[in-house]
Amino acid sequence: MKQPPLKLELLPAGGLFKVGTAADKPTSEWISAILVQDGGMTIISHRLNVVPKKAQPSSLNSNPYKD
């Protein structure tokens, strides 16, 4: 299985940041990272649950300041 290239960006406050795109359908995925530096290694994994987008009530979609 060929993995896509991983593009990371440095944060101004320090650290790394990766933006992903959620699936169109509800799904459950694992997000994992391994960071290696001089002092050792950090490994983290989290479950990402993609859920259907809920419709907003029409009152939230209207602009009360609109003429």
C-alpha positions in Angstrom: 0.0 0.0 0.0 1.5 3.3 -1.1 1.2 6.1 1.5 0.7 9.7 0.3 3.5 12.2 1.1 3.1 13.8 4.5 3.4 17.6 4.5 3.9 19.2 7.9 4.0 22.9 8.8 5.8 24.5 11.7 3.6 26.5 14.1 4.7 30.0 15.3 4.3 28.8 18.9 6.4 25.7 18.2 5.3 22.2 17.2 3.9 20.6 14.0 0.5 21.0 12.4 -1.2 18.8 9.8 -4.6 19.5 8.1 -6.7 16.7 6.9 -10.0 16.3 5.1 -12.9 14.4 6.7 -14.7 11.7 4.8 -18.0 12.5 3.1 -19.7 9.6 5.0 -19.6 8.7 8.7 -16.6 6.7 9.5 -14.1 5.9 12.2 -10.3 6.3 11.5 -7.1 6.2 13.5 -4.8 9.2 13.5 -1.3 8.4 14.6 2.0 10.3 14.8 5.6 9.4 15.8 8.0 12.2 16.6 11.6 11.5 17.0 14.1 13.9 18.5 17.4 13.8 20.3 15.8 13.3 23.7 13.7 10.3 22.6 10.5 9.4 20.8 6.8 10.3 21.3 4.1 8.1 19.9 0.4 9.1 19.9 -2.7 7.5 18.4 -6.3 8.8 18.6 -9.6 7.5 17.1 -11.3 10.1 14.8 -15.0 9.6 14.5 -16.5 11.4 11.5 -20.2 12.0 12.1 -23.0 13.4 9.8 -23.2 17.2 9.8 -26.3 18.3 11.6 -28.6 20.9 10.0 -28.7 24.2 11.7 -32.0 25.7 12.7 -33.2 28.4 10.2 -32.8 31.1 12.9 -29.1 30.5 13.0 -28.8 30.8 9.2 -30.6 34.2 9.0 -28.9 37.5 9.4 -30.8 39.7 11.9 -28.9 42.8 10.7 -29.9 42.3 7.1 -32.3 45.1 5.7 
